[in-house]
Amino acid sequence: MATNYFFGLQYINIVNIKGKFVGVSIPIVIGLLVMMYPILFLWIQIGFSVVINWVVAPLLMLGLAWAFLPDKSGLRVGLVLVGLGRCIAMVLIWTGLAGGDGEYCAILVAINSILQMVLFPPFAVLFVRIISHESGTLDVSYSTVATSVAVFLGIPLGVAWAAPWSLVGLLYTILVLYASQGHQVVRQIVSVVRVAAPLLVYFIVIFFFTLWVTHKLGFGYSLSATQSFTAASNNFELAIAVAVATYGPNSDQALAATVGPLIEVPVLIGLVYLVKWVGTRWGWRD
């Protein structure tokens, strides 16, 4: 009976239905789209992440830098450098703590690592010299960016036994940052507070904007949390390295870049607990 039914399909002739789309029968088009949807949906998510990380986030930081620091050129440049550096290390920790998708986060980290080596130098010149019309030279070498990516991503990925120590590394980073910059923070407390204000707004706005958009797009909790932390996290190691190498360790640019992680770390720790509460409150599932 099944055989007769199968051969009976030739009389229905579904494949040759007159309706076509781009030269292909509509039933086949429907089947192909259904088959390819999971793959295409992943690329949609990746494309969304690239736009948020490399267009929306840098422009938001640039706007906030000018809004909060119109009279402080050096501090503005430091903030712009922080906004251009996309996180390739600690975002893995934030995603894990929030119950995000670790595998998807690793994909985004790999993509941002490649884009960072290619885009950071020209973007730094574009945002600092051309858009902001800042004076002075800005020499951002590809070797500096590549070294940052290799050290802060390559070494942890290559040392599998270090994974259980990620939280210890996070606590150590917080301790060292506050200890090493304590004197400078106290000495220039007014500048630190002025830099902290746009940073605080930046982290909260970009995080919840991304979370809201992904929720509206129908992303599950784990993917939305991953997207949000990827957007809100920054490569402050690279920003500090570029600021110090270009303007000197005692410059306003270096100070602003250094304040970045001092604000980012506690804020994102708070966002970890907040997004988990939001996920539970909304009944947000994958």
N, C-alpha and C positions, 0 to 999 in steps of 0.2 A: 504493500500500500504506500509506504514511504517512497519507494522507487517510482511508482506511478505518479505520485504527487510532485516529485522532483522533475520528472520529465514533462509534467504538465505545465511547468513554468515557462516552457518555450512558447506556449500559446499566449501566455500573458504578456511576454516580451517586455519585461520591465526596463531592461537596459536600453531599449530603443524607443522609449517614450519620447514624444516630440519635444517636450519641454527640456531645454538645456540651459546651462549656465557656463559661460566661458568655454563653450564647445564640449562640455561634459554633461551627460545625462543627470538630471536633478536627483534621482534616487542614489546614484553613485556619489554625487557631491555631498548629500546628506550623510551617507555612510562614512566618507572620508573625513568630514568635519567632526563627526562624533568620535572617530578613531583618533584623530590628531588633537582633540581638545586638551587632554592632560598635558601633552608636550607644549602646545601653544600657550596654555595657561601659565606654565612655568616661565616661558619667555616673556609673557606679559608682566609677571611679577618682577623679573630681572630688569626689564625695561623701566618699570615704575621705580625701582630702586635706583637705577642709574640717574634718572631725571631728578629724583629727590636729593640724592647725594651730590650730584655735580652741577645742578642748576639751581634748585630751590634753596638748599642749605647755604651755599656760598653767597647767594644774593641776599638772603635773610640776614646773615652775619654782616655783610657789607652795609645794609640799610641800618641795622641796629648800631653798628660802629659809628656811623655818621650821625645818627639821632642822639646817641648818648655822649659822644666825644667829638663834637664839631671843632673844638679848639685844641685837640691833642692829636697831632698827626702821627706821632710815634706809637701811641697806644692803639690808634685805629689800625695801623699796619699790622701790629701784632695780632689783633683780633681777626683781621682778614686772613692771615696765615693760618690761624687756628681753624677758621671756617673752611679753608681749602683742604686741610689734611683730613682725609677720611680714615676712620679707625680700622686697623687691621689686626688688632691684638685683643684688647680688653673687651671689645664687643662680644667676643666668644664667651667671656665670663658672664657678662650681663644677660646674654641670651640664655645661657644655661641656668642661671639663678632664677630667671623669670619663667622658665618652662617653655622656652621657645624651641624652634626647630634647629637643632645643632647642625645637621647636614646642610640645610638650606643656608644657614649663616656662613658655613665654610665656603659655599659657592660664592656668596656675595663678597666675602673677604678676599677670595682669590681674584674675582673680577675687579674689586676696588684696588687691589695691590697692583694689578697690571695697569689699570687706568691711572693710578697715582704716579707711576713711573713715567707715563707718557704725558699726562695732563698737568701735573702740579707746576712744573717750571713755567710753561706758557700761561697757565691760568694765574700764577702769581704775578707775572708781568702785566697781564691784562687787567687784573683787579686793582693792583697797586699803582702801576705807572699810567695806564691808559684811562681806566674808568675813574679812579680816585685822583689822578693828576698829582700824585705824590712826587716830590723832588728827591734827588739822590739816585744812586745806582742800586739795582737789585739783581744780584748775581745768584741765581738758583741753579745749581748744577744737577744734571741727571744722576751723577754719582752719589750725591748726598741723599737723594730720594731713594735710589736703588739700595744704598747701604741701610737706610732705615727699614725698608721692606724686608731685606734679607735678615737683619738682626732681630727685629721684633715679630716676624712671622716665620721665617725659615728655620731659625733655631728651635723655637717651641714645637713646630710641626715635626722636626727631625728627632726630637728627644721625647719619645712616647712616655717614658717613665715620669716626666715632669707633670703630667696631667693632674694627678691627685694633689699637687702642690699649688694649683692655680689660685685658690683662695688665700693661701699663705703669701703668694706673690703679690696679690692685690693689697693685702694689709701692709706688707713690707713697702710697697710703692707709696701708699698713703703716708706712712710714717716718714720715709725718706724725703718725700716732697715737702712736707710741713717742716721737717727739721732743717733741711738745706735752705729753704727760702724764708725761714722765720724772721731773720734779721732784716732782709729786704722788705718783707711785707710790713713789718712794724715801722721801718724808716720811711716808707712811702705809702702809708695807710690810706691817704686820700685817693691816690691814683689807683690803689688796689680796689677800693670800694667802687670807684667809678668804672673800672673794668668789670668788676663782678656783676654789676647791674645788667648790662646787655648780655653777658654770658648766661645769667640766670634766666632771663627772658628767652634767649635763644634756645636753650635746652628744653624748656617747658613747651614753648610754642611748636618747635619742629617735631618734638616727640608726640604731642597730642594731635597735631595736624595730621601726621602720618598715620597714627592710630585711628583717627576718625575716618580718613579717606579709605584705608584698607578695610575698615569695618563696613563702610558703604559699598565697597567693591565686592564684598562677600568673602573676603579672606578669612580663614579660620583663625583662632586665637594664637596658635603657635607661630604661624606665618606673619600675622600682624605684629606680634610682639617682636619678632626678629627684625621686621622692616623698621619698626619704630626705634629700636635700640641702635640699629645700623645707621639710621639717619641722625640720631642725636649724639653719637659717639664720634670723637675726633682723634686724629693722630697727633697728639700734643708733643710726642717725642720729636717728630719731624718738624713741627712748627718751631719748637724751641731750638733745635739744631740749626735751622735756616736763619732764625732771628739772631742767634748768637754769632754764627759765622758771618753774617752780612753786616750787622749793626753793632756787634760787641755785646759782651755779657752784662754790662751795666746800662744798656740802652732801654728806652721805654718800650721798644718793640719786644725785647727779650722779657721784660717784666710782664707785659700783657700776655705773652705766650705762656709764661710760667704760671700766671694766675689761672689759666684755662683749666688744667687738671685739678687745681685746688678747689674749683667750683664744680667741675664735671663729676668727679668721683662721688662726693656725698649726694649730689643731686640725683645721679643715676641709681645709686643705691636706694634712695627713697622711691624712685620711679619703679624699681623692681617690685617692691612691695605694693605700690599703688596699682600697677597694671595687673598684678595677680588678684588684687581685691576687685578691680573693675571686671576682670574676666569671670570671677565668681558671682559678682553682683548681677551682671548681664546674662549669666548662664551661657557664656560664650564658649562654644565648642569648635573643634576642628571639623 
